[in-house]
Amino acid sequence: MKLPIHTMSSQTKQLLETNETDANRFTIRCLCGMEVILIVNCVLAALHIFDLELKAALQFALPGLICEAIPAIIVMVFHDNRPYVKYIILFQLLFLNLALTSYYGYHVTLLFVVPIILVCHYYSDRFVIIAYFGTVLAFVYGMYNGFHHCYGEFASLEYLYSDGSSRVRFSQRYILPAVLQYTVLFPVCLTLVSRSRKMLVDQANTSAAQQKIKTELDISTTIQASLLPAIFPAFPDYDEFDLYASMRPAKEVGGDFYDMFLVDDAHLALVIADVSGKGIPAALFMMISKTLIKDSAIAGNSPSRIFEQVNSRLSSSNQAEMFVTCWIGILEIKTGHLVCGNAGHEYPILKRNGGSFEVYKDRHDFVLAGMAEATYHEYELDLNAGDTLFVYTDGVTEAADSSSQLYGLDRTVDALNRIIEENPDTSMKDLSSSLKQDIDHFVGNAEQFDDITMLALRMTPIGSRPSKKEKTI
C-alpha cells in the first residue's frame, strides 16, 4: 500500500512524485518498444517472411499505435505524474500482450513479463496485484484466442488443459510455464516494490535532515561572521594606522578568528587565533575563546596575563581536548609601541619602512587549553611610521595544490614583497586580497582544507594621514 499522504513530509511527496514521472516515462519507452515489435512483424508479414496474414497483424498494430499515443502525449508533453496515467499505460501493455500472444506464438512469451517488471518502478502494492492478474488473464486469453483462430475446435476452452491431441499439448506446454513465471515473479515484485518504496522514503527523510542541517549551518555561518569585525576602516576616528583582517572558512563554519578592539582610548588590541579541529565544535570553542580573550584584555591585562587567565579557564572544562593557538598584540596607538604574546601560533611577518617583509621569529609559548599550568611570556616591538605587520593562520602557509604541495612560508613572504614592489602605497585591504588571489592561483582546483585568516597593520606616515575633513567625507 502507498504511504498515507498526510504522514509524508513535503520532501517525501516531492520524491514520490518525481519517481511517478520517471516511472511513467520508463513505461512509455517500454510501450514504444513493444509497438516497434508489432510494426516490425507487420513489415515482415508484408514481405511474406512470417507465415502470418498482414491483415491480422494490422488488426492489432494500428489500434495499438493509436492507443499508445494517448499516454505518451500525456506524459511527454504535459509531464503528468497523476496515478491514472499509470493505469492507461497498463491497459495498453495488456492490450499489446493480448495482440502478441494471439498472433505471434510462444516465441515472444518473455515479453509478457514486462508489465510485472514495470510495476517495480511504481511504489504501489495494489498496482502490482492489478498488473499481475491483468497480465495473466491477457496472456491466457490471447493464447486461447490464437489457438482457436489457428486450430479451430481443437483449441476450444474446454480442451485447453486436456491431453487429447498434440495441438492441445502445444498450448499446455507454453501457457502453464508462462503463467508459472508470472506467479513466481509476482511476490518478487511485491518485495522489490516494498523495499524500494522504503528506500525512497528513507532517502527523502535523509534529504530533509540534511537540508535542515544545511540551513542550521548557514545560520551558524551568518552568526559567526557577525562576531568578527567586518566593517573597515574599523576605527575611522584614528588615522595613525591602516588595519584590515579577513577570514575564509574551509567549511560552513570555522575555528579561526581575529579580533580588534580598543582597550581604551590610547590602546588597540589585535588578536588572531586558530582552534584545533573543524566545523561546529571548533566554531563553538572559537566563540568561547574569543570572548574570554576580549574580556581579559578589556580588563587591562598584559598579553602574558591574558593568556594565563584564558588558558586556565579553557583547561578547566576542556572535555573535548581542543586547543587554541593565538597571537595577541596591544598597540599604544600614538607611539607605535606593541606588546605581544604568542601561544603556539605562526611567526609574524614584519616589514620596516623602506625594507622588505621578513619573518619575525618571536618566542613561542604553549598553546591555550593544552595544559593548565602553562606559563606565558611577552615581548615588545616598536612600529614606526610606514612599518607593516602581517599575522596569519596556518591555512595560508599550508594551502595545498592538487599535488599536495604546500604554499609555504617562503612563498608567502615572496608574494607579500612582490605585491608591495608593484604598488608601494597599496592598502592593507588590497594587500590581503592580492595575497588571497595568489593563494587561490597556486591552489587551483584543489579543495580548501583549512580556514584562511589574515590580519595586516601598517602605521601611517604622518605626512600621508588624511585630514579630519577628508575622513569625514
Buried (B, 14 or more C-beta within 10 A) or exposed (E): EBBEEEEBEEBBEBBBEEBBBEBBBBBBEBBEEBBEBBBEBBBBBEEEEBEBEBEBBBBBBEEBEEBBEBBBEBBEEEEBBEEEBBBBBBBBBBBBBBBBBBBBBBEBBEBBBBBBBBBBBBBBBEBBBBBBEBBBEBBBBBBBBBBBEBBEEBBEEEBBEEEEEEBBEBBBEBBEEBBEBBEEBBEEBBEBBBEBBEEBBEEBBEBBEEEEEEEEBEEBBEEBEEBBBEEBBBBEEBBBBBBBBBBBBBBBBBBBBBBBBBBEEEBBBBBBBBBBBBBBBBBBBBBBBBEBBBBBBBEEBBBBBBBBBBBBBBBEEBEEEBBBBBBBBBBBBEEBBBBBBBBBBBBBBBBEEEEEBBBBEBEBBBBBBBEEEBEBBBBEBEBEBBBBBBBBBBBBBBBBBEEEEEBBBEBBBBBBBEBBEEEEEBBBBBBBBBBBEBBEEBBEEBEBEBBBBBBBBBBBEEEEBEEEEEEEE
